[in-house]
């Protein structure tokens, strides 16, 4: 299975106990259960046993999966399913994972940043247009930076904010660096936007 190693994207790491877990798969189409539920270190298993966590070992503040069904066709927007349930308690996740084939899969289990509520609009992955976003870590001093970040967003993206999480704000900032959220952009353009946002 061609799992992509995803670097930790924490801007800072003062709270190692509040780290999410994420997985990305890109390869031949396969059943989602091959990534989400079957492997010994699947994302669902990690939601219950995060060995790397310093305080506690549970990522139970919600989860999300995102996938692209029709890569190369007119519909290139991802499908996304989010829930505030712990991943290991969601029967629908298990049912979906046994039936859905995809060649690009994002999976995330959440450990909410300090002070962040456990609400569905804060569960990753976030999506807009053809892009999905997941984040592992937290933005240091986010409550003090929030207003400044809002002022950097164009109105159309500011109005898309649904939650108050640092991750969603980071996604909107990333989108603001793109010349288009509907056109296919070159990898170097996405990389440049990522660096500019961070």
N, C-alpha and C positions, 0 to 999 in steps of 0.2 A: 504494500500500500504506500502510495507516494505522499506521505504527510510532509508538509512544509514546516521546517523548524521556524517558529515565530519568535523573534526577539522580544524580550520584555520591553514594553513601551512606557514604563513608569518614568515620569519626569523627575521624580525624586523618590526616596524609599524610606521615609521616616516611619511609616506604618507598615512594616512587612507582614503584619498579621492580617491586613485587609487587602490581600492580593487575589484578583480573580484568576481563573484558569480559562485558557482558550485553546482551540485547535482549528487548523485550516487544512483542508484537503483539496488538491487539484490533481486530477488524473482521469483515467477512464471511469465512466459511470459505475457506481457501485451503490448498494443499499446503504443508507445512512447508518443503520445499526452497526456496520463494520467499523465505524468511527465513534459513534455516540454511545453504544451500550455493550457491544460484545468484547472488545479488548480488555485485558486485565487492567490497563491504565487508561481506560476510556474516559471521556470527559465526565460522564455520569459517575464513574467510580471516583474520579478526582474530586467531585463535588462533596463526597462523603469522607474521603481520606486524602487531604492535601498534605502530603508528607513534608513539603517545603515550608509550610506555614510555621511561624514562630509561636504564636499564641493560638491554640485551637487548631482544628484540622477540617473544618466544615465550610464549604462555600454554599450556603443555603439561602441566599438573598435573591433568588430568581435565576433564570437562565434564558437563553435564546439560541435559536438555530436559524441560519439563513442559507439559501442555496439558489443557484441559477438553474432553471429547468431547460431553457431553450437557447443555449449559447450559440451565437451565430445566426439567430433568427431576429425578427423584428422586435420581439419582446425580450429585451435584455435587462429588465428590472428584476431584482432578486425577490424571491419569496422569503418572508420572515415570520417566525413564530416565536413570541416572547411570553413569558409567564413569571409571576412572582413566586410560584411554588418552587420548593427545592426540586432539582432535576430528578432525583431518585424517587420522588413521590408522584410524578406526573405520568399517569397511564397513557395519556394522549401522545406524549413524547415517544414512549416505547412503541405504540401502535404506528405512529407516523414513520419512525425509523425502520420498521419492518417492511414498509411499503414503498418508500420514496427512493428512487435512484437519482443520483446527481453526480456531476463531474467536478463541481466546485461547491464546497461545503464550509461554512463558518459555524463554529459552536462555542458557546461561552457560558460559564457558570460564574455567578456574581458573588463577590464579597463586598458589600456596600462600603464606600469610603466613609470615614468618620463624619457623622452628622448628616449623611445622605439618607433619605427615606427609601424604604423598600416598596417601590411602585413600578408598575409595568412599563411606564414611559422611560424609566431609567435602566431597563434591562437591555443588554446588547444582544445581537448586533443592531446598530442603527442603520437606516438606509434612506437614501434619497436618490431619485433618478436611477442610474445604473450602478451606484456605488453603495457598498456596505462598509461598516466601520466597527471595530472592536478595540478595546483599550484595556490594558492590564496595568494597574497601578492607580495613582491619583495625581492631580495637579496640586502641588504645594501651595498653600495659602489661597486656595480657590475662592473662599468666601470674600476675601479682599480683592481678588482679581476679577470677579464675575462682572462687575459694572464696566470695567475697562474692556473686557472681552466683548461685552454686548455692544459697546461703541465701535468696535472694529468690524462688526458684521453688517453687511448690506441689509436693508430692510426686508427683502424677500426671504433671506435666510433667518434673520432674527424672528420673523413671524412663524417660522417652522418649529422653533423650540417648543417642546411639549413638557419637558421636565426641567430639573434644576441641577442635573449631575454634571460634574466636570467633564466626563467622557462625551456627553452630547454636545457641550460647548466646544470641545476640541474638534469634534466632527464638523460642526458648522464652520469653525475657523478654517479647517482643511478645505471644505467645499468652497469657501470664499476665495481660496487661492487658485481654484481651477478656472479655466476659461469657459468650461461648459460642464454641466452635470449630466447631459444627455448624450453627448458625442463620445466616441471611443477616443481616449487620449493615450499617448505613448507612455510607456513605463517611466521614462525620464521626466515627463511632465508631472506624473503622480508623485514621483520621488521628490521633485523640487517643491511641490505643494506641501508635502509632508514635512520637509525640513523647514520650510517657511512658517508653517503653522506651529511647529514646536519651538 
